[in-house]
Amino acid sequence: MKYFEIIGFLAAILTTVAFFPQVIKVYKTQNTQSISLSMYIVFSIGILLWLVYGFYLNSLPMIIANAITLVSSIYILYMKLKHK
Amino acid sequence: MKYFEIIGFLAAILTTVAFFPQVIKVYKTQNTQSISLSMYIVFSIGILLWLVYGFYLNSLPMIIANAITLVSSIYILYMKLKHK
């Protein structure tokens, strides 16, 4: 794997796992007050499109990263709606 | 431009503009309580790597989308640290 490909993989991993602490914080505190509802609506749609695009490119890293991020994003969105 | 490329562009646009409502909400409310600090630290590093990767691939959409997202992410991170 070329050196720079590692940077791409690292970027995908970091921007995917980045949402885990937010999921945990929302789960523990049940507090979503300062989280933007429209951010997670727009972001979830965008991630869904990245997932579709990943299938189109047949890119496993894109499919895995965006599938995981989609689950995190929809959970935060669900909690935001639940505590509105 | 092939039909599916539009999906990639839309995904990039949505996951970039998604952060604007969160930036505006944080700016207006000055409240970052339910926002995860570690999310935005990890996410900012990840976006920075996507930006580097975009330069490596010489991909203007990746460079533009990630540069804008980086500014949003660092602003939210700054406000989180400021109101810790």
Backbone of each chain as nested JSON, in Angstrom:
{
  "chains": [
    {"id": "A", "residues": [
      {"number": 1, "name": "MET", "atoms": {"N": [0.862, -1.194, 0.0], "CA": [0.0, 0.0, 0.0], "C": [0.897, 1.243, 0.0]}},
      {"number": 2, "name": "LYS", "atoms": {"N": [0.589, 2.184, -0.921], "CA": [1.43, 3.372, -1.006], "C": [1.308, 4.174, 0.294]}},
      {"number": 3, "name": "TYR", "atoms": {"N": [2.375, 4.859, 0.648], "CA": [2.501, 5.614, 1.908], "C": [1.275, 6.506, 2.131]}},
      {"number": 4, "name": "PHE", "atoms": {"N": [0.883, 7.248, 1.085], "CA": [-0.198, 8.215, 1.269], "C": [-1.552, 7.541, 1.462]}},
      {"number": 5, "name": "GLU", "atoms": {"N": [-1.668, 6.279, 0.979], "CA": [-2.944, 5.573, 1.192], "C": [-3.21, 5.408, 2.679]}},
      {"number": 6, "name": "ILE", "atoms": {"N": [-2.132, 5.274, 3.438], "CA": [-2.279, 5.124, 4.896], "C": [-2.956, 6.36, 5.476]}},
      {"number": 7, "name": "ILE", "atoms": {"N": [-2.623, 7.535, 4.918], "CA": [-3.228, 8.783, 5.416], "C": [-4.74, 8.758, 5.152]}},
      {"number": 8, "name": "GLY", "atoms": {"N": [-5.12, 8.253, 3.983], "CA": [-6.537, 8.129, 3.653], "C": [-7.252, 7.192, 4.609]}},
      {"number": 9, "name": "PHE", "atoms": {"N": [-6.625, 6.067, 4.896], "CA": [-7.226, 5.092, 5.821], "C": [-7.363, 5.694, 7.22]}},
      {"number": 10, "name": "LEU", "atoms": {"N": [-6.274, 6.368, 7.672], "CA": [-6.29, 6.994, 9.006], "C": [-7.399, 8.035, 9.086]}},
      {"number": 11, "name": "ALA", "atoms": {"N": [-7.518, 8.837, 8.016], "CA": [-8.556, 9.879, 7.982], "C": [-9.932, 9.227, 8.103]}},
      {"number": 12, "name": "ALA", "atoms": {"N": [-10.147, 8.132, 7.366], "CA": [-11.453, 7.449, 7.392], "C": [-11.729, 6.889, 8.784]}},
      {"number": 13, "name": "ILE", "atoms": {"N": [-10.706, 6.299, 9.391], "CA": [-10.888, 5.712, 10.733], "C": [-11.207, 6.809, 11.75]}},
      {"number": 14, "name": "LEU", "atoms": {"N": [-10.412, 7.906, 11.717], "CA": [-10.605, 8.971, 12.712], "C": [-11.975, 9.636, 12.572]}},
      {"number": 15, "name": "THR", "atoms": {"N": [-12.384, 9.946, 11.334], "CA": [-13.668, 10.64, 11.166], "C": [-14.852, 9.684, 11.413]}},
      {"number": 16, "name": "THR", "atoms": {"N": [-14.573, 8.4, 11.519], "CA": [-15.622, 7.43, 11.877], "C": [-15.682, 7.263, 13.389]}},
      {"number": 17, "name": "VAL", "atoms": {"N": [-14.546, 6.97, 14.01], "CA": [-14.559, 6.741, 15.472], "C": [-14.812, 8.04, 16.24]}},
      {"number": 18, "name": "ALA", "atoms": {"N": [-14.614, 9.183, 15.575], "CA": [-14.809, 10.474, 16.249], "C": [-16.209, 10.581, 16.847]}},
      {"number": 19, "name": "PHE", "atoms": {"N": [-17.19, 9.934, 16.213], "CA": [-18.577, 10.074, 16.686], "C": [-18.862, 9.204, 17.904]}},
      {"number": 20, "name": "PHE", "atoms": {"N": [-17.999, 8.233, 18.19], "CA": [-18.279, 7.331, 19.33], "C": [-18.367, 8.107, 20.649]}},
      {"number": 21, "name": "PRO", "atoms": {"N": [-17.388, 9.0, 20.962], "CA": [-17.497, 9.731, 22.231], "C": [-18.781, 10.55, 22.32]}},
      {"number": 22, "name": "GLN", "atoms": {"N": [-19.257, 11.068, 21.176], "CA": [-20.505, 11.857, 21.213], "C": [-21.698, 10.937, 21.482]}},
      {"number": 23, "name": "VAL", "atoms": {"N": [-21.674, 9.746, 20.887], "CA": [-22.755, 8.777, 21.131], "C": [-22.781, 8.406, 22.614]}},
      {"number": 24, "name": "ILE", "atoms": {"N": [-21.588, 8.137, 23.163], "CA": [-21.486, 7.723, 24.579], "C": [-21.952, 8.856, 25.494]}},
      {"number": 25, "name": "LYS", "atoms": {"N": [-21.515, 10.084, 25.182], "CA": [-21.879, 11.243, 26.012], "C": [-23.402, 11.451, 25.997]}},
      {"number": 26, "name": "VAL", "atoms": {"N": [-24.011, 11.338, 24.815], "CA": [-25.466, 11.524, 24.706], "C": [-26.182, 10.406, 25.458]}},
      {"number": 27, "name": "TYR", "atoms": {"N": [-25.654, 9.169, 25.328], "CA": [-26.269, 8.011, 26.012], "C": [-26.198, 8.191, 27.532]}},
      {"number": 28, "name": "LYS", "atoms": {"N": [-25.033, 8.611, 28.018], "CA": [-24.827, 8.743, 29.483], "C": [-25.615, 9.921, 30.057]}},
      {"number": 29, "name": "THR", "atoms": {"N": [-25.557, 11.085, 29.363], "CA": [-26.136, 12.302, 29.937], "C": [-27.601, 12.494, 29.538]}},
      {"number": 30, "name": "GLN", "atoms": {"N": [-28.006, 11.811, 28.434], "CA": [-29.37, 11.989, 27.915], "C": [-29.63, 13.48, 27.629]}},
      {"number": 31, "name": "ASN", "atoms": {"N": [-28.529, 14.244, 27.439], "CA": [-28.632, 15.689, 27.219], "C": [-28.163, 15.982, 25.799]}},
      {"number": 32, "name": "THR", "atoms": {"N": [-29.076, 16.582, 24.983], "CA": [-28.697, 16.891, 23.594], "C": [-28.917, 18.378, 23.32]}},
      {"number": 33, "name": "GLN", "atoms": {"N": [-29.063, 19.149, 24.385], "CA": [-29.5, 20.541, 24.237], "C": [-28.651, 21.348, 23.25]}},
      {"number": 34, "name": "SER", "atoms": {"N": [-27.312, 21.248, 23.386], "CA": [-26.486, 22.122, 22.521], "C": [-26.145, 21.47, 21.187]}},
      {"number": 35, "name": "ILE", "atoms": {"N": [-26.716, 20.292, 20.939], "CA": [-26.473, 19.612, 19.661], "C": [-27.508, 20.103, 18.65]}},
      {"number": 36, "name": "SER", "atoms": {"N": [-27.055, 20.35, 17.412], "CA": [-27.944, 20.898, 16.387], "C": [-28.708, 19.791, 15.681]}},
      {"number": 37, "name": "LEU", "atoms": {"N": [-30.046, 19.879, 15.734], "CA": [-30.89, 18.88, 15.057], "C": [-30.636, 18.918, 13.548]}},
      {"number": 38, "name": "SER", "atoms": {"N": [-30.607, 20.133, 12.979], "CA": [-30.455, 20.2, 11.505], "C": [-29.093, 19.679, 11.069]}},
      {"number": 39, "name": "MET", "atoms": {"N": [-28.069, 19.847, 11.942], "CA": [-26.762, 19.284, 11.566], "C": [-26.893, 17.785, 11.334]}},
      {"number": 40, "name": "TYR", "atoms": {"N": [-27.531, 17.09, 12.287], "CA": [-27.547, 15.618, 12.177], "C": [-28.54, 15.122, 11.133]}},
      {"number": 41, "name": "ILE", "atoms": {"N": [-29.544, 15.951, 10.783], "CA": [-30.437, 15.551, 9.676], "C": [-29.637, 15.62, 8.37]}},
      {"number": 42, "name": "VAL", "atoms": {"N": [-28.99, 16.779, 8.142], "CA": [-28.246, 16.986, 6.895], "C": [-27.055, 16.023, 6.818]}},
      {"number": 43, "name": "PHE", "atoms": {"N": [-26.383, 15.87, 7.965], "CA": [-25.194, 15.007, 7.995], "C": [-25.579, 13.558, 7.699]}},
      {"number": 44, "name": "SER", "atoms": {"N": [-26.679, 13.086, 8.267], "CA": [-27.113, 11.689, 8.045], "C": [-27.425, 11.444, 6.572]}},
      {"number": 45, "name": "ILE", "atoms": {"N": [-28.086, 12.424, 5.942], "CA": [-28.394, 12.279, 4.509], "C": [-27.085, 12.245, 3.709]}},
      {"number": 46, "name": "GLY", "atoms": {"N": [-26.156, 13.137, 4.084], "CA": [-24.872, 13.181, 3.375], "C": [-24.106, 11.879, 3.511]}},
      {"number": 47, "name": "ILE", "atoms": {"N": [-24.089, 11.32, 4.721], "CA": [-23.378, 10.053, 4.956], "C": [-24.053, 8.911, 4.183]}},
      {"number": 48, "name": "LEU", "atoms": {"N": [-25.382, 8.959, 4.117], "CA": [-26.113, 7.943, 3.353], "C": [-25.691, 8.001, 1.886]}},
      {"number": 49, "name": "LEU", "atoms": {"N": [-25.536, 9.216, 1.367], "CA": [-25.099, 9.367, -0.033], "C": [-23.655, 8.882, -0.204]}},
      {"number": 50, "name": "TRP", "atoms": {"N": [-22.794, 9.145, 0.795], "CA": [-21.405, 8.637, 0.707], "C": [-21.433, 7.1, 0.67]}},
      {"number": 51, "name": "LEU", "atoms": {"N": [-22.368, 6.527, 1.428], "CA": [-22.494, 5.056, 1.477], "C": [-22.912, 4.528, 0.105]}},
      {"number": 52, "name": "VAL", "atoms": {"N": [-23.903, 5.171, -0.503], "CA": [-24.365, 4.778, -1.85], "C": [-23.195, 4.922, -2.836]}},
      {"number": 53, "name": "TYR", "atoms": {"N": [-22.464, 6.021, -2.707], "CA": [-21.323, 6.288, -3.597], "C": [-20.234, 5.232, -3.395]}},
      {"number": 54, "name": "GLY", "atoms": {"N": [-20.059, 4.822, -2.148], "CA": [-19.075, 3.78, -1.83], "C": [-19.429, 2.465, -2.503]}},
      {"number": 55, "name": "PHE", "atoms": {"N": [-20.746, 2.133, -2.5], "CA": [-21.189, 0.909, -3.186], "C": [-20.93, 1.045, -4.683]}},
      {"number": 56, "name": "TYR", "atoms": {"N": [-21.199, 2.24, -5.23], "CA": [-20.998, 2.489, -6.668], "C": [-19.529, 2.308, -7.024]}},
      {"number": 57, "name": "LEU", "atoms": {"N": [-18.627, 2.794, -6.165], "CA": [-17.182, 2.666, -6.427], "C": [-16.661, 1.294, -5.982]}},
      {"number": 58, "name": "ASN", "atoms": {"N": [-17.567, 0.512, -5.338], "CA": [-17.144, -0.791, -4.823], "C": [-15.94, -0.653, -3.889]}},
      {"number": 59, "name": "SER", "atoms": {"N": [-16.012, 0.398, -3.044], "CA": [-14.891, 0.691, -2.138], "C": [-15.26, 0.238, -0.725]}},
      {"number": 60, "name": "LEU", "atoms": {"N": [-14.657, -0.857, -0.312], "CA": [-14.986, -1.432, 1.008], "C": [-14.713, -0.444, 2.155]}},
      {"number": 61, "name": "PRO", "atoms": {"N": [-13.534, 0.26, 2.155], "CA": [-13.298, 1.213, 3.245], "C": [-14.399, 2.284, 3.339]}},
      {"number": 62, "name": "MET", "atoms": {"N": [-14.84, 2.799, 2.169], "CA": [-15.893, 3.823, 2.171], "C": [-17.197, 3.236, 2.709]}},
      {"number": 63, "name": "ILE", "atoms": {"N": [-17.504, 1.993, 2.304], "CA": [-18.757, 1.352, 2.734], "C": [-18.737, 1.137, 4.247]}},
      {"number": 64, "name": "ILE", "atoms": {"N": [-17.63, 0.581, 4.75], "CA": [-17.541, 0.283, 6.192], "C": [-17.576, 1.583, 7.006]}},
      {"number": 65, "name": "ALA", "atoms": {"N": [-16.721, 2.548, 6.625], "CA": [-16.615, 3.795, 7.392], "C": [-17.955, 4.524, 7.427]}},
      {"number": 66, "name": "ASN", "atoms": {"N": [-18.619, 4.623, 6.286], "CA": [-19.867, 5.393, 6.237], "C": [-21.045, 4.635, 6.842]}},
      {"number": 67, "name": "ALA", "atoms": {"N": [-21.012, 3.308, 6.787], "CA": [-22.077, 2.526, 7.439], "C": [-22.011, 2.741, 8.956]}},
      {"number": 68, "name": "ILE", "atoms": {"N": [-20.793, 2.717, 9.504], "CA": [-20.625, 2.911, 10.955], "C": [-21.006, 4.34, 11.336]}},
      {"number": 69, "name": "THR", "atoms": {"N": [-20.543, 5.303, 10.546], "CA": [-20.857, 6.706, 10.862], "C": [-22.353, 6.959, 10.774]}},
      {"number": 70, "name": "LEU", "atoms": {"N": [-23.009, 6.287, 9.817], "CA": [-24.459, 6.465, 9.663], "C": [-25.202, 5.995, 10.912]}},
      {"number": 71, "name": "VAL", "atoms": {"N": [-24.761, 4.867, 11.461], "CA": [-25.406, 4.35, 12.683], "C": [-25.225, 5.362, 13.827]}},
      {"number": 72, "name": "SER", "atoms": {"N": [-23.986, 5.878, 13.993], "CA": [-23.738, 6.878, 15.051], "C": [-24.601, 8.111, 14.842]}},
      {"number": 73, "name": "SER", "atoms": {"N": [-24.616, 8.602, 13.619], "CA": [-25.327, 9.846, 13.306], "C": [-26.83, 9.696, 13.538]}},
      {"number": 74, "name": "ILE", "atoms": {"N": [-27.374, 8.553, 13.134], "CA": [-28.826, 8.344, 13.298], "C": [-29.173, 8.165, 14.785]}},
      {"number": 75, "name": "TYR", "atoms": {"N": [-28.267, 7.548, 15.547], "CA": [-28.518, 7.409, 16.995], "C": [-28.583, 8.796, 17.651]}},
      {"number": 76, "name": "ILE", "atoms": {"N": [-27.617, 9.665, 17.312], "CA": [-27.592, 11.017, 17.903], "C": [-28.842, 11.78, 17.469]}},
      {"number": 77, "name": "LEU", "atoms": {"N": [-29.227, 11.613, 16.195], "CA": [-30.434, 12.262, 15.668], "C": [-31.665, 11.769, 16.429]}},
      {"number": 78, "name": "TYR", "atoms": {"N": [-31.749, 10.464, 16.624], "CA": [-32.881, 9.854, 17.358], "C": [-32.962, 10.426, 18.776]}},
      {"number": 79, "name": "MET", "atoms": {"N": [-31.808, 10.496, 19.449], "CA": [-31.792, 11.012, 20.828], "C": [-32.162, 12.495, 20.856]}},
      {"number": 80, "name": "LYS", "atoms": {"N": [-31.746, 13.225, 19.831], "CA": [-32.078, 14.662, 19.775], "C": [-33.591, 14.827, 19.623]}},
      {"number": 81, "name": "LEU", "atoms": {"N": [-34.197, 14.0, 18.761], "CA": [-35.649, 14.084, 18.551], "C": [-36.383, 13.645, 19.816]}},
      {"number": 82, "name": "LYS", "atoms": {"N": [-35.855, 12.631, 20.468], "CA": [-36.486, 12.073, 21.67], "C": [-36.491, 13.117, 22.806]}},
      {"number": 83, "name": "HIS", "atoms": {"N": [-35.426, 13.898, 22.884], "CA": [-35.299, 14.86, 23.993], "C": [-35.62, 16.286, 23.558]}},
      {"number": 84, "name": "LYS", "atoms": {"N": [-36.33, 16.455, 22.457], "CA": [-36.608, 17.796, 21.907], "C": [-37.479, 18.587, 22.863]}}
    ]},
    {"id": "B", "residues": [
      {"number": 1, "name": "MET", "atoms": {"N": [-20.264, 14.721, -16.741], "CA": [-20.053, 14.082, -15.444], "C": [-21.017, 12.894, -15.336]}},
      {"number": 2, "name": "LYS", "atoms": {"N": [-20.451, 11.717, -14.954], "CA": [-21.299, 10.546, -14.862], "C": [-22.343, 10.752, -13.761]}},
      {"number": 3, "name": "TYR", "atoms": {"N": [-23.484, 10.141, -13.923], "CA": [-24.648, 10.295, -13.026], "C": [-24.23, 10.098, -11.572]}},
      {"number": 4, "name": "PHE", "atoms": {"N": [-23.474, 9.049, -11.297], "CA": [-23.155, 8.73, -9.907], "C": [-22.185, 9.742, -9.293]}},
      {"number": 5, "name": "GLU", "atoms": {"N": [-21.4, 10.449, -10.178], "CA": [-20.497, 11.462, -9.618], "C": [-21.295, 12.544, -8.899]}},
      {"number": 6, "name": "ILE", "atoms": {"N": [-22.493, 12.792, -9.391], "CA": [-23.35, 13.803, -8.75], "C": [-23.639, 13.406, -7.308]}},
      {"number": 7, "name": "ILE", "atoms": {"N": [-23.818, 12.089, -7.08], "CA": [-24.101, 11.617, -5.716], "C": [-22.896, 11.909, -4.813]}},
      {"number": 8, "name": "GLY", "atoms": {"N": [-21.683, 11.71, -5.372], "CA": [-20.473, 11.996, -4.601], "C": [-20.373, 13.473, -4.259]}},
      {"number": 9, "name": "PHE", "atoms": {"N": [-20.682, 14.333, -5.245], "CA": [-20.629, 15.781, -5.015], "C": [-21.668, 16.193, -3.966]}},
      {"number": 10, "name": "LEU", "atoms": {"N": [-22.895, 15.641, -4.1], "CA": [-23.966, 15.968, -3.143], "C": [-23.573, 15.536, -1.734]}},
      {"number": 11, "name": "ALA", "atoms": {"N": [-22.993, 14.343, -1.637], "CA": [-22.564, 13.828, -0.329], "C": [-21.537, 14.775, 0.276]}},
      {"number": 12, "name": "ALA", "atoms": {"N": [-20.574, 15.229, -0.54], "CA": [-19.514, 16.128, -0.047], "C": [-20.119, 17.456, 0.406]}},
      {"number": 13, "name": "ILE", "atoms": {"N": [-21.06, 17.974, -0.389], "CA": [-21.684, 19.256, -0.041], "C": [-22.481, 19.128, 1.262]}},
      {"number": 14, "name": "LEU", "atoms": {"N": [-23.299, 18.061, 1.373], "CA": [-24.15, 17.901, 2.562], "C": [-23.318, 17.7, 3.831]}},
      {"number": 15, "name": "THR", "atoms": {"N": [-22.276, 16.856, 3.767], "CA": [-21.491, 16.59, 4.981], "C": [-20.59, 17.787, 5.325]}},
      {"number": 16, "name": "THR", "atoms": {"N": [-20.495, 18.743, 4.403], "CA": [-19.751, 19.982, 4.695], "C": [-20.7, 21.022, 5.297]}},
      {"number": 17, "name": "VAL", "atoms": {"N": [-21.803, 21.287, 4.614], "CA": [-22.725, 22.325, 5.119], "C": [-23.446, 21.869, 6.385]}},
      {"number": 18, "name": "ALA", "atoms": {"N": [-23.443, 20.57, 6.649], "CA": [-24.134, 20.041, 7.841], "C": [-23.632, 20.718, 9.111]}},
      {"number": 19, "name": "PHE", "atoms": {"N": [-22.366, 21.105, 9.116], "CA": [-21.787, 21.669, 10.348], "C": [-22.183, 23.128, 10.557]}},
      {"number": 20, "name": "PHE", "atoms": {"N": [-22.689, 23.784, 9.502], "CA": [-23.01, 25.214, 9.648], "C": [-24.073, 25.443, 10.727]}},
      {"number": 21, "name": "PRO", "atoms": {"N": [-25.202, 24.67, 10.729], "CA": [-26.197, 24.907, 11.789], "C": [-25.616, 24.699, 13.188]}},
      {"number": 22, "name": "GLN", "atoms": {"N": [-24.661, 23.762, 13.329], "CA": [-24.058, 23.55, 14.662], "C": [-23.183, 24.736, 15.041]}},
      {"number": 23, "name": "VAL", "atoms": {"N": [-22.456, 25.275, 14.075], "CA": [-21.616, 26.466, 14.33], "C": [-22.503, 27.633, 14.759]}},
      {"number": 24, "name": "ILE", "atoms": {"N": [-23.616, 27.825, 14.029], "CA": [-24.525, 28.946, 14.318], "C": [-25.162, 28.761, 15.701]}},
      {"number": 25, "name": "LYS", "atoms": {"N": [-25.576, 27.512, 15.993], "CA": [-26.233, 27.233, 17.293], "C": [-25.249, 27.514, 18.441]}},
      {"number": 26, "name": "VAL", "atoms": {"N": [-24.008, 27.055, 18.289], "CA": [-22.996, 27.274, 19.343], "C": [-22.71, 28.766, 19.486]}},
      {"number": 27, "name": "TYR", "atoms": {"N": [-22.635, 29.467, 18.34], "CA": [-22.35, 30.915, 18.364], "C": [-23.483, 31.663, 19.075]}},
      {"number": 28, "name": "LYS", "atoms": {"N": [-24.728, 31.308, 18.742], "CA": [-25.897, 32.02, 19.298], "C": [-26.085, 31.698, 20.785]}},
      {"number": 29, "name": "THR", "atoms": {"N": [-25.978, 30.399, 21.142], "CA": [-26.328, 29.983, 22.506], "C": [-25.121, 30.011, 23.445]}},
      {"number": 30, "name": "GLN", "atoms": {"N": [-23.911, 29.996, 22.844], "CA": [-22.68, 29.925, 23.649], "C": [-22.739, 28.7, 24.593]}},
      {"number": 31, "name": "ASN", "atoms": {"N": [-23.559, 27.722, 24.223], "CA": [-23.744, 26.516, 25.051], "C": [-23.167, 25.324, 24.288]}},
      {"number": 32, "name": "THR", "atoms": {"N": [-22.186, 24.658, 24.92], "CA": [-21.578, 23.501, 24.244], "C": [-21.658, 22.272, 25.152]}},
      {"number": 33, "name": "GLN", "atoms": {"N": [-22.497, 22.357, 26.166], "CA": [-22.5, 21.353, 27.236], "C": [-22.629, 19.916, 26.711]}},
      {"number": 34, "name": "SER", "atoms": {"N": [-23.599, 19.675, 25.802], "CA": [-23.82, 18.277, 25.379], "C": [-22.962, 17.886, 24.183]}},
      {"number": 35, "name": "ILE", "atoms": {"N": [-22.068, 18.775, 23.771], "CA": [-21.169, 18.468, 22.659], "C": [-19.918, 17.793, 23.222]}},
      {"number": 36, "name": "SER", "atoms": {"N": [-19.458, 16.733, 22.532], "CA": [-18.309, 15.973, 23.024], "C": [-16.993, 16.609, 22.575]}},
      {"number": 37, "name": "LEU", "atoms": {"N": [-16.16, 16.959, 23.559], "CA": [-14.843, 17.534, 23.256], "C": [-13.995, 16.542, 22.46]}},
      {"number": 38, "name": "SER", "atoms": {"N": [-13.966, 15.284, 22.914], "CA": [-13.09, 14.311, 22.222], "C": [-13.562, 14.064, 20.794]}},
      {"number": 39, "name": "MET", "atoms": {"N": [-14.907, 14.17, 20.583], "CA": [-15.375, 14.007, 19.195], "C": [-14.701, 15.03, 18.29]}},
      {"number": 40, "name": "TYR", "atoms": {"N": [-14.738, 16.296, 18.722], "CA": [-14.229, 17.337, 17.82], "C": [-12.699, 17.383, 17.748]}},
      {"number": 41, "name": "ILE", "atoms": {"N": [-12.018, 16.838, 18.761], "CA": [-10.55, 16.727, 18.662], "C": [-10.211, 15.672, 17.604]}},
      {"number": 42, "name": "VAL", "atoms": {"N": [-10.821, 14.488, 17.751], "CA": [-10.536, 13.373, 16.834], "C": [-11.012, 13.715, 15.425]}},
      {"number": 43, "name": "PHE", "atoms": {"N": [-12.21, 14.323, 15.359], "CA": [-12.785, 14.659, 14.052], "C": [-11.916, 15.683, 13.32]}},
      {"number": 44, "name": "SER", "atoms": {"N": [-11.421, 16.691, 14.039], "CA": [-10.585, 17.731, 13.408], "C": [-9.302, 17.134, 12.846]}},
      {"number": 45, "name": "ILE", "atoms": {"N": [-8.7, 16.213, 13.601], "CA": [-7.472, 15.554, 13.119], "C": [-7.805, 14.726, 11.864]}},
      {"number": 46, "name": "GLY", "atoms": {"N": [-8.928, 14.027, 11.917], "CA": [-9.336, 13.209, 10.772], "C": [-9.576, 14.047, 9.535]}},
      {"number": 47, "name": "ILE", "atoms": {"N": [-10.257, 15.193, 9.708], "CA": [-10.536, 16.079, 8.574], "C": [-9.234, 16.673, 8.028]}},
      {"number": 48, "name": "LEU", "atoms": {"N": [-8.315, 16.971, 8.939], "CA": [-7.013, 17.498, 8.5], "C": [-6.312, 16.464, 7.608]}},
      {"number": 49, "name": "LEU", "atoms": {"N": [-6.406, 15.188, 7.997], "CA": [-5.788, 14.128, 7.197], "C": [-6.498, 13.982, 5.849]}},
      {"number": 50, "name": "TRP", "atoms": {"N": [-7.845, 14.138, 5.848], "CA": [-8.581, 14.094, 4.572], "C": [-8.099, 15.222, 3.667]}},
      {"number": 51, "name": "LEU", "atoms": {"N": [-7.816, 16.37, 4.285], "CA": [-7.356, 17.535, 3.516], "C": [-5.991, 17.243, 2.89]}},
      {"number": 52, "name": "VAL", "atoms": {"N": [-5.086, 16.673, 3.684], "CA": [-3.751, 16.298, 3.186], "C": [-3.907, 15.277, 2.048]}},
      {"number": 53, "name": "TYR", "atoms": {"N": [-4.789, 14.312, 2.27], "CA": [-5.038, 13.271, 1.262], "C": [-5.621, 13.874, -0.006]}},
      {"number": 54, "name": "GLY", "atoms": {"N": [-6.462, 14.884, 0.164], "CA": [-7.055, 15.569, -0.994], "C": [-5.986, 16.264, -1.813]}},
      {"number": 55, "name": "PHE", "atoms": {"N": [-5.007, 16.886, -1.115], "CA": [-3.891, 17.53, -1.834], "C": [-3.085, 16.464, -2.571]}},
      {"number": 56, "name": "TYR", "atoms": {"N": [-2.883, 15.31, -1.901], "CA": [-2.106, 14.223, -2.514], "C": [-2.797, 13.732, -3.784]}},
      {"number": 57, "name": "LEU", "atoms": {"N": [-4.12, 13.628, -3.738], "CA": [-4.88, 13.156, -4.909], "C": [-5.144, 14.301, -5.884]}},
      {"number": 58, "name": "ASN", "atoms": {"N": [-4.746, 15.534, -5.466], "CA": [-5.015, 16.705, -6.297], "C": [-6.506, 16.802, -6.635]}},
      {"number": 59, "name": "SER", "atoms": {"N": [-7.339, 16.532, -5.622], "CA": [-8.796, 16.53, -5.804], "C": [-9.378, 17.814, -5.221]}},
      {"number": 60, "name": "LEU", "atoms": {"N": [-9.757, 18.719, -6.095], "CA": [-10.262, 20.027, -5.648], "C": [-11.509, 19.891, -4.762]}},
      {"number": 61, "name": "PRO", "atoms": {"N": [-12.503, 19.02, -5.139], "CA": [-13.671, 18.885, -4.264], "C": [-13.291, 18.454, -2.846]}},
      {"number": 62, "name": "MET", "atoms": {"N": [-12.355, 17.495, -2.737], "CA": [-11.931, 17.025, -1.411], "C": [-11.256, 18.149, -0.641]}},
      {"number": 63, "name": "ILE", "atoms": {"N": [-10.413, 18.927, -1.347], "CA": [-9.686, 20.024, -0.69], "C": [-10.666, 21.074, -0.183]}},
      {"number": 64, "name": "ILE", "atoms": {"N": [-11.6, 21.478, -1.045], "CA": [-12.555, 22.531, -0.67], "C": [-13.467, 22.047, 0.474]}},
      {"number": 65, "name": "ALA", "atoms": {"N": [-14.047, 20.853, 0.3], "CA": [-15.004, 20.337, 1.297], "C": [-14.323, 20.193, 2.658]}},
      {"number": 66, "name": "ASN", "atoms": {"N": [-13.132, 19.616, 2.677], "CA": [-12.473, 19.37, 3.959], "C": [-11.879, 20.629, 4.573]}},
      {"number": 67, "name": "ALA", "atoms": {"N": [-11.492, 21.584, 3.736], "CA": [-10.987, 22.86, 4.28], "C": [-12.128, 23.58, 5.021]}},
      {"number": 68, "name": "ILE", "atoms": {"N": [-13.315, 23.583, 4.401], "CA": [-14.471, 24.251, 5.023], "C": [-14.879, 23.503, 6.3]}},
      {"number": 69, "name": "THR", "atoms": {"N": [-14.914, 22.175, 6.216], "CA": [-15.321, 21.387, 7.394], "C": [-14.32, 21.57, 8.528]}},
      {"number": 70, "name": "LEU", "atoms": {"N": [-13.037, 21.697, 8.168], "CA": [-12.001, 21.883, 9.193], "C": [-12.226, 23.185, 9.959]}},
      {"number": 71, "name": "VAL", "atoms": {"N": [-12.585, 24.24, 9.232], "CA": [-12.835, 25.537, 9.882], "C": [-14.022, 25.399, 10.847]}},
      {"number": 72, "name": "SER", "atoms": {"N": [-15.105, 24.763, 10.392], "CA": [-16.28, 24.564, 11.262], "C": [-15.901, 23.753, 12.492]}},
      {"number": 73, "name": "SER", "atoms": {"N": [-15.193, 22.667, 12.272], "CA": [-14.854, 21.743, 13.355], "C": [-13.951, 22.408, 14.395]}},
      {"number": 74, "name": "ILE", "atoms": {"N": [-12.986, 23.189, 13.91], "CA": [-12.064, 23.857, 14.844], "C": [-12.791, 24.966, 15.617]}},
      {"number": 75, "name": "TYR", "atoms": {"N": [-13.748, 25.626, 14.955], "CA": [-14.523, 26.66, 15.67], "C": [-15.316, 26.027, 16.82]}},
      {"number": 76, "name": "ILE", "atoms": {"N": [-15.989, 24.905, 16.519], "CA": [-16.79, 24.228, 17.557], "C": [-15.869, 23.745, 18.684]}},
      {"number": 77, "name": "LEU", "atoms": {"N": [-14.698, 23.222, 18.298], "CA": [-13.703, 22.767, 19.288], "C": [-13.238, 23.931, 20.156]}},
      {"number": 78, "name": "TYR", "atoms": {"N": [-12.95, 25.063, 19.516], "CA": [-12.508, 26.276, 20.249], "C": [-13.584, 26.707, 21.253]}},
      {"number": 79, "name": "MET", "atoms": {"N": [-14.843, 26.725, 20.801], "CA": [-15.943, 27.157, 21.681], "C": [-16.139, 26.16, 22.825]}},
      {"number": 80, "name": "LYS", "atoms": {"N": [-15.927, 24.876, 22.528], "CA": [-16.064, 23.852, 23.586], "C": [-14.986, 24.081, 24.65]}},
      {"number": 81, "name": "LEU", "atoms": {"N": [-13.751, 24.352, 24.196], "CA": [-12.646, 24.574, 25.15], "C": [-12.886, 25.86, 25.94]}},
      {"number": 82, "name": "LYS", "atoms": {"N": [-13.42, 26.866, 25.256], "CA": [-13.653, 28.173, 25.88], "C": [-14.718, 28.053, 26.983]}},
      {"number": 83, "name": "HIS", "atoms": {"N": [-15.717, 27.203, 26.746], "CA": [-16.822, 27.107, 27.711], "C": [-16.72, 25.867, 28.581]}},
      {"number": 84, "name": "LYS", "atoms": {"N": [-15.518, 25.273, 28.652], "CA": [-15.355, 24.026, 29.433], "C": [-15.643, 24.24, 30.908]}}
    ]}
  ]
}
